[in-house]
Structure formats: C-alpha cells, structure tokens
Amino acid sequence: MHMRKEQHHKGWNEIKTNDSWAIFKIMGEFVNGFEKMSAIGPCVSIFGSARIKPGEPYYDLAVNVAKSVSDAGYGIITGGGPGIMEAGNKGAHLAGGTSVGLNIELPFEQHDNPYIDRDKSLDFDYFFVRKVMFVKYSQGFVVMPGGFGTLDELFEAITLIQTNKIHKFPIILVGSKFWSGLIGWIKDTMLEAGNISPKDLDLIKIVDSEDEVVKIIDAFYKGRTLSPNF
C-alpha cells in the first residue's frame, strides 16, 4: 500500500513538472505573436467554416467582403486554413492588401492557404494563444457561416466586450439566413430570461453584402483612434 502511494505521488509530480515546462512554449507563442502582429497595423478578422468550398455562395461572398475591407484600408486576419479562411485571405491578396494567417496545428482539416503574405503567416499550437491574437489585433470581427470554432470566436469577443475586458469593436454577422435563428433565440430566450442586457447586442449586426460590412466598420471608427484592444 505504501509503495502504491509513493508511485502515485511520483507520477503526479512528474505531470506537474511537465506542465511547468509548457509555460515556456506558451510564452514563446505569445512573444512571437505580439512582436509580429504589433507591426502589421489595423486589421479586421474574418471567421467562418473551413468546409465551405470555392465556388459556393458564402466563399465568394467572403472573397468580396475581404476585398472591400482591404480597399477601405484594413488588413485581413483569418485562421489561415481552407474554406472561408482561404476566401478571406484571397480577397485581401486580390485587393493588394495585408493578408494575415494565424494557423493552428490540427490532426485534420487545417493547412495554411496560399493567399497569406509570406511574412505574415504565424503558427500556433494553442487555441487560447491564437484567440488572444485575433481579439487583440482586430478592429472588427466579420463572422461568416461556420461551426463550433466560429461560434467560439464570436462568443469570446462578445463576452470580453460585455465584461469590459477589451475595447468595443463591431461584430458583423454575414448571412441573415444562417444567423437569424441564433440571434432570434438570443433575443427571445436568453434576453427574455434576463441573462443578458439589451445593450449587450448593440454591436452585433447582421448583413448580407460586402458594402454593408464596410459601411458599419467605417461608421464605427469615424473620429476614433485605431489601436490594439488590450
């Protein structure tokens, strides 16, 4: 019995030691991300499904959104992979704008797309480090139809703004057919139950065109200073 306890404690101590060493890898990702992203300038992040293929309506719309946002003077940040992420980087590339990819190591689905600027492709092992980069260096979130990862980024931003942990910035949902059910539930169920306040939804807009996206971003930043969000 005594030996079993010793073995158990020894194993636990080894686990804790490994956890401590992981801090240096995490720190390295933060330092590299901060140094590269701080030099890029004002950007807008575009999120959406990795599974949407070229030629599909939302892919083409994401390309047009990115082109219009780039023409308005903002860089484009995406998760660096295929689907809507590729479309966002492609639009920035076609417009001659800044095209940033924050790539994540995944066992499936993820590979960096060819439209990212060579010097603006960053690789991450940790989702939470990557999420900080999106929020810190974005002047707006453009959220195309997507899955759990897209919702994760969306609600992360809403939560941080709601709790005053970051400066407010516009959150634009593109595709009223896709998003109206979710926003309807939030208003009719979550808001009705008193779990959020009406003002929490003020910065969330639903649109269907690239012109509306640019109009909202330009209106929000008229007379404001552009700077990182933390």
C-alpha positions in Angstrom: 0.0 0.0 0.0 2.8 2.4 0.9 4.6 1.7 -2.4 1.5 2.3 -4.4 1.1 5.7 -2.7 4.7 6.6 -3.5 4.3 5.6 -7.1 1.1 7.6 -7.3 2.7 10.7 -5.9 5.8 10.3 -8.1 3.7 10.2 -11.2 1.7 13.3 -10.1 4.9 15.3 -9.5 6.2 14.3 -13.0 3.0 15.6 -14.5 3.3 18.9 -12.6 6.9 19.3 -13.8 5.9 18.8 -17.4 3.1 21.4 -17.0 5.6 23.9 -15.7 7.9 23.5 -18.7 4.9 24.0 -21.0 4.8 27.6 -19.8 7.9 28.4 -21.8 6.4 27.1 -25.0 3.2 29.1 -24.3 5.3 32.2 -23.5 7.2 31.8 -26.8 4.0 31.7 -28.8 2.8 34.9 -27.1 6.1 36.7 -27.6 6.3 35.7 -31.3 2.7 36.6 -31.9 2.9 40.0 -30.2 6.1 41.0 -32.0 4.8 40.1 -35.4 1.2 41.3 -35.0 2.1 44.7 -33.5 3.9 45.7 -36.6 1.0 44.9 -39.0 -1.4 47.8 -38.4 -5.2 47.9 -38.2 -6.9 44.7 -39.3 -10.3 43.0 -39.5 -10.7 39.3 -38.7 -12.8 37.1 -40.9 -14.1 33.9 -39.5 -16.1 31.0 -41.0 -16.2 27.3 -41.8 -13.2 25.5 -43.1 -15.6 23.2 -45.0 -17.1 25.7 -47.4 -15.6 25.2 -50.9 -14.5 27.6 -53.6 -17.5 28.5 -55.9 -20.0 28.2 -53.1 -22.0 31.4 -52.4 -20.5 32.1 -49.0 -17.0 31.5 -50.2 -17.4 34.0 -53.0 -19.1 36.5 -50.6 -16.2 36.2 -48.2 -13.8 37.0 -51.0 -15.8 40.1 -51.9 -16.0 41.1 -48.2 -12.2 40.8 -47.8 -11.6 42.8 -51.0 -13.9 45.6 -49.9 -12.5 45.7 -46.3 -8.9 45.8 -47.8 -9.9 48.6 -50.2 -11.1 50.5 -47.1 -7.6 50.4 -45.7 -7.7 47.4 -43.3 -5.6 44.3 -43.3 -7.4 40.9 -43.2 -6.7 38.3 -40.5 -8.0 34.7 -40.8 -7.3 31.4 -39.2 -5.1 30.6 -42.1 -6.8 27.5 -43.3 -9.1 26.5 -46.1 -12.8 27.4 -46.7 -13.9 30.8 -45.5 -10.4 31.5 -44.2 -8.9 30.9 -47.6 -11.6 33.1 -49.1 -10.7 36.0 -46.7 -7.0 35.8 -47.5 -7.7 35.5 -51.2 -9.8 38.7 -51.2 -7.1 40.6 -49.4 -4.5 39.2 -51.8 -6.6 40.2 -54.9 -7.0 43.7 -53.5 -3.3 44.0 -52.8 -3.9 44.4 -49.1 -2.4 42.9 -46.0 -3.2 39.2 -45.7 -2.5 37.5 -42.3 -3.0 33.8 -41.4 -3.0 32.6 -37.8 -2.6 28.9 -38.4 -3.4 26.2 -35.8 -1.9 22.7 -35.6 -4.8 20.2 -36.0 -4.9 16.5 -36.8 -7.3 17.1 -39.7 -8.7 19.9 -41.8 -6.1 22.6 -41.2 -3.3 23.6 -43.6 -2.2 27.1 -44.5 -3.7 28.5 -47.6 -1.7 30.1 -50.5 -3.0 33.6 -50.2 -1.3 34.6 -46.9 1.5 37.0 -47.1 4.7 35.1 -46.6 5.9 37.2 -43.7 2.5 37.2 -42.0 1.9 33.5 -41.6 2.0 32.6 -37.9 1.8 29.0 -36.5 0.2 28.2 -33.1 -0.2 25.0 -31.0 -2.5 26.6 -28.5 -6.0 27.8 -29.4 -6.1 30.2 -26.5 -2.9 32.0 -27.6 -4.3 32.3 -31.1 -7.6 33.6 -29.8 -5.8 36.4 -28.0 -4.1 37.5 -31.2 -7.4 37.7 -33.0 -9.0 39.8 -30.3 -6.0 42.0 -29.5 -5.1 43.0 -33.1 -8.6 43.2 -34.7 -10.6 46.3 -35.2 -13.7 44.2 -36.1 -14.9 40.7 -36.4 -16.7 39.6 -39.6 -18.3 36.3 -38.9 -19.4 34.2 -41.9 -21.4 30.9 -41.6 -19.3 28.3 -39.7 -19.3 25.7 -37.0 -18.2 25.4 -33.4 -14.9 27.2 -33.9 -16.6 30.1 -35.5 -19.1 30.3 -32.6 -16.3 30.1 -30.1 -14.6 33.2 -31.6 -17.9 35.0 -31.8 -18.9 34.5 -28.2 -15.3 35.0 -26.9 -15.5 38.5 -28.4 -19.0 39.2 -27.1 -18.0 38.1 -23.6 -14.9 40.2 -23.4 -16.7 43.3 -24.6 -19.6 42.7 -22.3 -17.3 42.4 -19.3 -15.2 45.4 -20.4 -12.0 43.4 -20.7 -11.4 44.8 -24.2 -12.4 47.9 -26.1 -15.6 47.7 -28.1 -15.4 46.8 -31.8 -18.0 46.0 -34.4 -19.1 42.3 -34.7 -20.7 41.7 -38.1 -22.6 38.5 -38.9 -22.7 37.9 -42.6 -25.6 35.8 -43.9 -29.0 36.6 -42.4 -30.5 33.3 -43.4 -27.8 31.5 -41.4 -27.6 33.7 -38.4 -31.2 35.0 -37.8 -32.2 31.8 -35.9 -29.4 32.1 -33.4 -29.9 35.8 -32.8 -33.6 35.3 -32.6 -33.1 32.7 -29.8 -30.7 35.0 -28.0 -33.3 37.8 -28.1 -36.4 35.7 -27.4 -34.9 33.3 -24.8 -31.7 34.5 -23.3 -32.6 38.2 -23.2 -36.2 37.4 -22.2 -34.9 35.4 -19.2 -32.8 38.3 -18.1 -29.5 36.6 -18.6 -28.1 39.4 -20.8 -28.9 43.1 -21.2 -30.3 44.7 -24.3 -27.2 46.8 -24.8 -25.1 43.6 -25.0 -26.5 43.1 -28.5 -25.9 46.7 -29.7 -22.7 45.9 -31.5 -23.9 42.8 -33.3 -25.2 43.5 -36.8 -26.5 41.1 -39.4 -25.8 41.9 -43.1 -25.8 40.2 -46.5 -23.3 42.3 -48.5 -19.8 43.5 -48.5 -20.9 47.1 -48.8 -22.8 46.8 -45.5 -19.8 45.4 -43.8 -17.5 48.3 -44.8 -20.2 50.9 -44.0 -20.6 49.6 -40.4 -16.8 49.5 -39.8 -16.2 52.9 -41.3 -19.1 54.4 -39.3 -17.8 52.9 -36.0 -14.3 54.2 -36.4 -15.2 57.7 -37.7 -13.3 60.0 -35.3 -11.9 57.1 -33.3 -8.2 56.1 -32.8 -7.3 52.7 -34.1 -5.2 50.7 -31.5 -4.8 47.2 -30.1 -7.7 46.1 -27.9 -6.0 45.0 -24.7 
